[in-house]
C-alpha cells in the first residue's frame, strides 16, 4: 500500500479489531450465568468460541440473518454442552451484558487517535443495532467516530454487497478513496474489495496468507506507519 495516498476516510471493524471479543464474551457469559442461574461446564468458553465462529461463518455466507442467529445461538451451544436451559433467555442476558463490555485490543485507542487526527473515521460492524455504539462509548472511543454503521441497522451483514452499498450511499466519498481496516478476510477484505475500497488486514495470529489485503499488520501500532502518518 502506497501510504495514505488518495485515502479520504477510514472504515474500521470493531470486534477483534478495536474491542477484544473473547474478553467481552467471557465477561458476558459469566453475567448471563449469574442472571439466569444456569451453570455451564468448565469447557464452555472453548465450545462457545467454536460454535459461535461456525454460526457467524454461516451468517457471512448468507444462510441467515443476524436476527435468526440470535434465536439459535445459545440453544445450539446448550445442545453441544449437554445443558438443559432456555437458550433464548440466556441470549437475552448475554447480549445485555455484551452491551456493557468494552475491553480494548492493545493499541486501539492510540490507533483511533492517530487516524481521527487525519481522516473521518466510520465504524463498519456486524452487530445488533445500538450495541456497538454503547460499547464504543464505554471504551471512550466514541469521540473518534464520524458515524457508526452496523448490520442491525442496515439489514445486511458483511460481506454482503448490500452492506457496503448502503454504507457507500451514506458517505460523500468515492469507494477508491476509502480504506477498510478489519481482522476478517472473509467479511472485511472480501466484502470491501469488489467495490474498489482499499483494505488493511489486522492479523495478530498470522492466520492469513498475507496477500489477501492491500496491506497486513500483526499489531495495531503498525498501522500509522503503513499509512505514513506522523505523530
RADA-V468409 format. One record per residue. N is the residue number from 0. RES is the residue in three letters. PHI is phi in whole degrees, -180 to 180 (NA if undefined). PSI is psi in degrees with one decimal (none if undefined). Layout:
BEGIN
N&RES&PHI&PSI / N&RES&PHI&PSI
END
This chain:
BEGIN
0&UNK&NA&133.6 / 1&UNK&-86&67.3 / 2&UNK&56&-144.6 / 3&UNK&-98&15.6 / 4&UNK&-56&117.1 / 5&UNK&87&-9.0 / 6&UNK&-78&130.4 / 7&UNK&-114&-18.9 / 8&UNK&-158&159.4 / 9&UNK&-117&133.0 / 10&UNK&-105&136.5 / 11&UNK&-142&136.0 / 12&UNK&-70&164.3 / 13&UNK&-110&-65.0 / 14&UNK&-70&128.9 / 15&UNK&67&9.6 / 16&UNK&-116&-53.4 / 17&UNK&-106&-38.1 / 18&UNK&-115&138.0 / 19&UNK&-79&101.2 / 20&UNK&-65&-36.1 / 21&UNK&-60&-47.1 / 22&UNK&-65&-41.2 / 23&UNK&-66&-40.5 / 24&UNK&-68&-41.5 / 25&UNK&-61&-43.4 / 26&UNK&-60&-44.1 / 27&UNK&-69&-35.0 / 28&UNK&-65&-44.2 / 29&UNK&-61&-41.5 / 30&UNK&-66&-39.4 / 31&UNK&-67&-37.6 / 32&UNK&-60&-45.6 / 33&UNK&-64&-39.4 / 34&UNK&-73&-32.4 / 35&UNK&-102&-17.7 / 36&UNK&80&2.3 / 37&UNK&-77&133.9 / 38&UNK&-114&122.1 / 39&UNK&-93&156.5 / 40&UNK&-70&165.7 / 41&UNK&-59&-30.1 / 42&UNK&-92&17.9 / 43&UNK&-59&-40.2 / 44&UNK&-70&-37.0 / 45&UNK&-66&-37.2 / 46&UNK&-66&-42.7 / 47&UNK&-58&-47.8 / 48&UNK&-61&-43.2 / 49&UNK&-66&-49.3 / 50&UNK&-74&-38.3 / 51&UNK&-61&-39.8 / 52&UNK&-63&-42.6 / 53&UNK&-63&-42.0 / 54&UNK&-66&-41.4 / 55&UNK&-69&-35.2 / 56&UNK&-62&-41.6 / 57&UNK&-68&-37.4 / 58&UNK&-63&-44.6 / 59&UNK&-68&-23.8 / 60&UNK&-81&-3.7 / 61&UNK&88&14.4 / 62&UNK&-72&-29.3 / 63&UNK&-160&176.9 / 64&UNK&-105&179.3 / 65&UNK&-64&-38.5 / 66&UNK&-60&-40.8 / 67&UNK&-70&-41.1 / 68&UNK&-55&-40.9 / 69&UNK&-67&-24.9 / 70&UNK&-81&-24.1 / 71&UNK&-108&-14.7 / 72&UNK&-57&-57.7 / 73&UNK&-79&-26.5 / 74&UNK&-65&-36.6 / 75&UNK&-66&-42.6 / 76&UNK&-60&-48.0 / 77&UNK&-63&-38.8 / 78&UNK&-61&-40.9 / 79&UNK&-71&-29.7 / 80&UNK&-89&-9.4 / 81&UNK&74&28.7 / 82&UNK&-102&133.2 / 83&UNK&-102&106.9 / 84&UNK&-164&170.7 / 85&UNK&-85&104.2 / 86&UNK&-65&-34.0 / 87&UNK&-67&-40.3 / 88&UNK&-67&-41.5 / 89&UNK&-64&-40.9 / 90&UNK&-58&-43.1 / 91&UNK&-58&-49.3 / 92&UNK&-72&-32.9 / 93&UNK&-61&-46.3 / 94&UNK&-69&-37.2 / 95&UNK&-62&-40.2 / 96&UNK&-69&-37.6 / 97&UNK&-62&-33.3 / 98&UNK&-63&-21.7 / 99&UNK&-103&9.5 / 100&UNK&-106&130.5 / 101&UNK&-151&65.5 / 102&UNK&-91&110.9 / 103&UNK&-69&147.9 / 104&UNK&-71&144.7 / 105&UNK&-54&124.7 / 106&UNK&88&0.7 / 107&UNK&-66&-45.7 / 108&UNK&-65&-42.3 / 109&UNK&-64&-38.4 / 110&UNK&-63&-48.4 / 111&UNK&-61&-38.9 / 112&UNK&-61&-42.4 / 113&UNK&-68&-42.3 / 114&UNK&-69&-46.3 / 115&UNK&-68&-19.2 / 116&UNK&-74&-12.0 / 117&UNK&-123&-33.2 / 118&UNK&-133&157.1 / 119&UNK&-67&135.9 / 120&UNK&-117&131.9 / 121&UNK&-127&132.5 / 122&UNK&-78&143.0 / 123&UNK&-137&102.0 / 124&UNK&-137&144.8 / 125&UNK&-87&107.7 / 126&UNK&-170&160.8 / 127&UNK&-64&155.2 / 128&UNK&-59&132.8 / 129&UNK&87&-24.5 / 130&UNK&-66&-48.4 / 131&UNK&-71&-35.2 / 132&UNK&-58&-43.4 / 133&UNK&-68&-40.1 / 134&UNK&-67&-39.1 / 135&UNK&-64&-37.7 / 136&UNK&-63&-45.9 / 137&UNK&-64&-32.9 / 138&UNK&-81&-3.6 / 139&UNK&74&19.8 / 140&UNK&-100&-13.3 / 141&UNK&-60&-28.6 / 142&UNK&-67&-15.0 / 143&UNK&-87&-9.5 / 144&UNK&-103&135.3 / 145&UNK&-76&-31.2 / 146&UNK&-168&163.6 / 147&UNK&-126&119.4 / 148&UNK&-108&120.7 / 149&UNK&-127&151.5 / 150&UNK&-63&-30.4 / 151&UNK&-63&-28.3 / 152&UNK&-87&-38.2 / 153&UNK&-81&-23.8 / 154&UNK&91&-2.6 / 155&UNK&-141&149.1 / 156&UNK&-109&145.3 / 157&UNK&-56&137.6 / 158&UNK&-96&16.1 / 159&UNK&-51&126.7 / 160&UNK&-55&-28.8 / 161&UNK&-68&-25.6 / 162&UNK&-62&-51.6 / 163&UNK&-71&-33.1 / 164&UNK&-61&-42.3 / 165&UNK&-66&-41.2 / 166&UNK&-64&-46.8 / 167&UNK&-62&-33.7 / 168&UNK&-66&-22.6 / 169&UNK&-98&-1.7 / 170&UNK&-113&148.2 / 171&UNK&-92&22.8 / 172&UNK&-118&138.6 / 173&UNK&-62&147.1 / 174&UNK&-58&-33.7 / 175&UNK&-70&-8.7 / 176&UNK&-99&7.0 / 177&UNK&-105&151.6 / 178&UNK&-123&125.7 / 179&UNK&-99&121.2 / 180&UNK&-110&127.5 / 181&UNK&-167&173.8 / 182&UNK&-100&-4.3 / 183&UNK&-113&121.9 / 184&UNK&-65&-43.8 / 185&UNK&-72&-34.7 / 186&UNK&-96&-52.4 / 187&UNK&-81&-52.1 / 188&UNK&-73&-53.1 / 189&UNK&-65&-29.8 / 190&UNK&-74&-38.2 / 191&UNK&-83&-35.7 / 192&UNK&-57&-43.2 / 193&UNK&-60&-18.9 / 194&UNK&-92&-1.6 / 195&UNK&84&8.3 / 196&UNK&-73&131.5 / 197&UNK&-72&153.6 / 198&UNK&-132&142.6 / 199&UNK&-133&118.6 / 200&UNK&-95&126.7 / 201&UNK&-94&111.2 / 202&UNK&-131&75.0 / 203&UNK&-67&-20.2 / 204&UNK&-105&11.1 / 205&UNK&53&44.0 / 206&UNK&-87&-16.3 / 207&UNK&-95&170.8 / 208&UNK&-73&-22.1 / 209&UNK&98&-7.0 / 210&UNK&-120&9.2 / 211&UNK&-73&-35.4 / 212&UNK&-105&170.0 / 213&UNK&-67&-27.2 / 214&UNK&-152&151.2 / 215&UNK&-133&135.9 / 216&UNK&-128&156.5 / 217&UNK&-98&-20.1 / 218&UNK&-139&146.8 / 219&UNK&-63&-29.8 / 220&UNK&-66&-14.6 / 221&UNK&-79&-19.7 / 222&UNK&-65&-44.9 / 223&UNK&-56&-39.0 / 224&UNK&-68&-39.6 / 225&UNK&-59&-38.3 / 226&UNK&-87&-0.5 / 227&UNK&71&27.2 / 228&UNK&-85&144.2 / 229&UNK&-108&151.7 / 230&UNK&-67&none
END
